[in-house]
Structures are given as C-alpha cells and as structure tokens.
C-alpha cells in the first residue's frame, strides 16, 4: 500500500491542470507535476506582459508622450522576454512594439 501512495495525485495541489484521464505511469505523474508548475509560471509571465501593455496604452490615451517614450524600452524588453520563452510569438511582440511606436510618434 505504501508503494501505491507514490502514484496518487493531490487534486488540490494540481488544480490548474486537470488531465482528461488519471495518469497511470510514474512518468505521466511526473509530467502532470511539471506541467502544472510550468502553467503557473506561464500565467505569471503572461500577466506581466498584459499589465505592461495596459500601462502603455493608458499612457498613450492620456497623451503622455515623454512618459511613454521612457517606458517604451522597458515594454520592448518585457515583450521580447515573453517571446523568448514562447508564451507569445516573436512576430507578435515585434508587431505590438511597432504599432505602439507608431502611436507614440503620432502624439
């Protein structure tokens, strides 16, 4: 019975990722553990990216050109970090930066 406890999954600990079927091999259980940890990390990264975009859009809406220009390198860095890890594609990040730069220059 003690050997069986190694294969049981705590549903509360791994609630962010729910598999369609119960894992039945040791490697599948490890993958579920790994995927749930990675999902949590990806959610944090994606929220940082969205917060940065919202902050920039707010600066543009309020027509604060100088502050937007100061924040642009930080936004670019944040987007490229996210693109590097594969949460968004590199082209998506570049497109966002390009559009935002165009909006700032039109202020």
C-alpha positions as YAML, in Angstrom:
chain: A
units: angstrom
residues:
- id: 1
  name: UNK
  ca: [0.00, 0.00, 0.00]
- id: 2
  name: UNK
  ca: [2.87, 2.43, 0.74]
- id: 3
  name: UNK
  ca: [4.18, 1.95, -2.81]
- id: 4
  name: UNK
  ca: [0.75, 2.97, -4.15]
- id: 5
  name: UNK
  ca: [0.92, 6.37, -2.38]
- id: 6
  name: UNK
  ca: [3.72, 7.42, -4.72]
- id: 7
  name: UNK
  ca: [1.27, 7.31, -7.63]
- id: 8
  name: UNK
  ca: [-1.61, 9.23, -6.04]
- id: 9
  name: UNK
  ca: [-2.15, 12.83, -7.14]
- id: 10
  name: UNK
  ca: [-3.35, 15.52, -4.78]
- id: 11
  name: UNK
  ca: [-6.18, 17.20, -6.72]
- id: 12
  name: UNK
  ca: [-5.87, 20.46, -4.77]
- id: 13
  name: UNK
  ca: [-2.17, 20.82, -5.46]
- id: 14
  name: UNK
  ca: [-2.56, 20.31, -9.21]
- id: 15
  name: UNK
  ca: [-5.85, 22.11, -9.76]
- id: 16
  name: UNK
  ca: [-4.52, 24.42, -12.50]
- id: 17
  name: UNK
  ca: [-4.10, 21.49, -14.88]
- id: 18
  name: UNK
  ca: [-6.70, 18.73, -14.88]
- id: 19
  name: UNK
  ca: [-5.86, 15.73, -17.04]
- id: 20
  name: UNK
  ca: [-8.62, 14.05, -19.06]
- id: 21
  name: UNK
  ca: [-7.77, 10.67, -17.54]
- id: 22
  name: UNK
  ca: [-5.92, 9.71, -14.39]
- id: 23
  name: UNK
  ca: [-2.22, 9.23, -15.02]
- id: 24
  name: UNK
  ca: [-1.25, 5.60, -14.70]
- id: 25
  name: UNK
  ca: [2.51, 5.63, -15.09]
- id: 26
  name: UNK
  ca: [5.22, 7.16, -12.99]
- id: 27
  name: UNK
  ca: [6.46, 9.32, -15.88]
- id: 28
  name: UNK
  ca: [2.92, 10.60, -16.61]
- id: 29
  name: UNK
  ca: [2.53, 11.64, -12.97]
- id: 30
  name: UNK
  ca: [5.84, 13.49, -13.13]
- id: 31
  name: UNK
  ca: [4.74, 15.21, -16.35]
- id: 32
  name: UNK
  ca: [1.50, 16.36, -14.70]
- id: 33
  name: UNK
  ca: [3.51, 17.80, -11.83]
- id: 34
  name: UNK
  ca: [5.88, 19.54, -14.24]
- id: 35
  name: UNK
  ca: [3.11, 20.87, -16.49]
- id: 36
  name: UNK
  ca: [1.18, 22.33, -13.56]
- id: 37
  name: UNK
  ca: [4.30, 24.13, -12.29]
- id: 38
  name: UNK
  ca: [5.05, 25.44, -15.78]
- id: 39
  name: UNK
  ca: [1.45, 26.58, -16.24]
- id: 40
  name: UNK
  ca: [1.71, 28.67, -13.08]
- id: 41
  name: UNK
  ca: [4.97, 30.25, -14.28]
- id: 42
  name: UNK
  ca: [3.47, 30.98, -17.72]
- id: 43
  name: UNK
  ca: [0.40, 32.62, -16.16]
- id: 44
  name: UNK
  ca: [2.64, 34.97, -14.16]
- id: 45
  name: UNK
  ca: [4.69, 35.85, -17.23]
- id: 46
  name: UNK
  ca: [1.61, 36.44, -19.39]
- id: 47
  name: UNK
  ca: [0.02, 38.67, -16.77]
- id: 48
  name: UNK
  ca: [3.23, 40.77, -16.56]
- id: 49
  name: UNK
  ca: [3.11, 41.18, -20.34]
- id: 50
  name: UNK
  ca: [-0.57, 42.20, -20.30]
- id: 51
  name: UNK
  ca: [0.00, 44.67, -17.43]
- id: 52
  name: UNK
  ca: [2.88, 46.30, -19.34]
- id: 53
  name: UNK
  ca: [0.72, 46.66, -22.47]
- id: 54
  name: UNK
  ca: [-2.17, 48.14, -20.47]
- id: 55
  name: UNK
  ca: [0.17, 50.63, -18.81]
- id: 56
  name: UNK
  ca: [1.49, 51.75, -22.19]
- id: 57
  name: UNK
  ca: [-2.00, 52.05, -23.67]
- id: 58
  name: UNK
  ca: [-3.02, 54.17, -20.69]
- id: 59
  name: UNK
  ca: [-0.04, 56.49, -21.23]
- id: 60
  name: UNK
  ca: [-0.96, 56.82, -24.92]
- id: 61
  name: UNK
  ca: [-4.63, 57.52, -24.12]
- id: 62
  name: UNK
  ca: [-3.61, 60.25, -21.66]
- id: 63
  name: UNK
  ca: [-1.24, 61.67, -24.32]
- id: 64
  name: UNK
  ca: [1.82, 61.49, -22.07]
- id: 65
  name: UNK
  ca: [4.41, 61.27, -24.81]
- id: 66
  name: UNK
  ca: [7.54, 61.72, -22.66]
- id: 67
  name: UNK
  ca: [6.49, 59.05, -20.15]
- id: 68
  name: UNK
  ca: [5.51, 56.71, -22.98]
- id: 69
  name: UNK
  ca: [8.92, 57.18, -24.61]
- id: 70
  name: UNK
  ca: [10.63, 56.40, -21.30]
- id: 71
  name: UNK
  ca: [8.51, 53.28, -20.82]
- id: 72
  name: UNK
  ca: [8.97, 52.02, -24.41]
- id: 73
  name: UNK
  ca: [12.37, 50.28, -23.84]
- id: 74
  name: UNK
  ca: [11.00, 48.54, -20.73]
- id: 75
  name: UNK
  ca: [7.95, 47.39, -22.68]
- id: 76
  name: UNK
  ca: [10.12, 46.18, -25.55]
- id: 77
  name: UNK
  ca: [12.32, 44.25, -23.13]
- id: 78
  name: UNK
  ca: [9.30, 42.69, -21.43]
- id: 79
  name: UNK
  ca: [7.75, 41.65, -24.75]
- id: 80
  name: UNK
  ca: [10.99, 40.11, -26.02]
- id: 81
  name: UNK
  ca: [11.44, 38.14, -22.78]
- id: 82
  name: UNK
  ca: [7.93, 36.76, -23.17]
- id: 83
  name: UNK
  ca: [8.57, 35.95, -26.83]
- id: 84
  name: UNK
  ca: [11.84, 34.22, -25.95]
- id: 85
  name: UNK
  ca: [10.05, 31.86, -23.56]
- id: 86
  name: UNK
  ca: [7.40, 31.06, -26.18]
- id: 87
  name: UNK
  ca: [4.34, 32.49, -24.45]
- id: 88
  name: UNK
  ca: [3.77, 34.76, -27.44]
- id: 89
  name: UNK
  ca: [5.48, 34.56, -30.80]
- id: 90
  name: UNK
  ca: [8.36, 36.86, -31.68]
- id: 91
  name: UNK
  ca: [6.43, 38.35, -34.60]
- id: 92
  name: UNK
  ca: [3.55, 39.18, -32.23]
- id: 93
  name: UNK
  ca: [5.92, 41.03, -29.89]
- id: 94
  name: UNK
  ca: [7.52, 42.92, -32.77]
- id: 95
  name: UNK
  ca: [4.11, 43.86, -34.18]
- id: 96
  name: UNK
  ca: [2.98, 45.20, -30.79]
- id: 97
  name: UNK
  ca: [6.13, 47.30, -30.38]
- id: 98
  name: UNK
  ca: [5.81, 48.62, -33.93]
- id: 99
  name: UNK
  ca: [2.18, 49.66, -33.51]
- id: 100
  name: UNK
  ca: [2.83, 51.28, -30.14]
- id: 101
  name: UNK
  ca: [5.84, 53.18, -31.52]
- id: 102
  name: UNK
  ca: [3.68, 54.44, -34.38]
- id: 103
  name: UNK
  ca: [1.01, 55.61, -31.92]
- id: 104
  name: UNK
  ca: [3.58, 57.39, -29.73]
- id: 105
  name: UNK
  ca: [5.09, 59.20, -32.73]
- id: 106
  name: UNK
  ca: [1.62, 60.41, -33.78]
- id: 107
  name: UNK
  ca: [1.03, 62.06, -30.38]
...
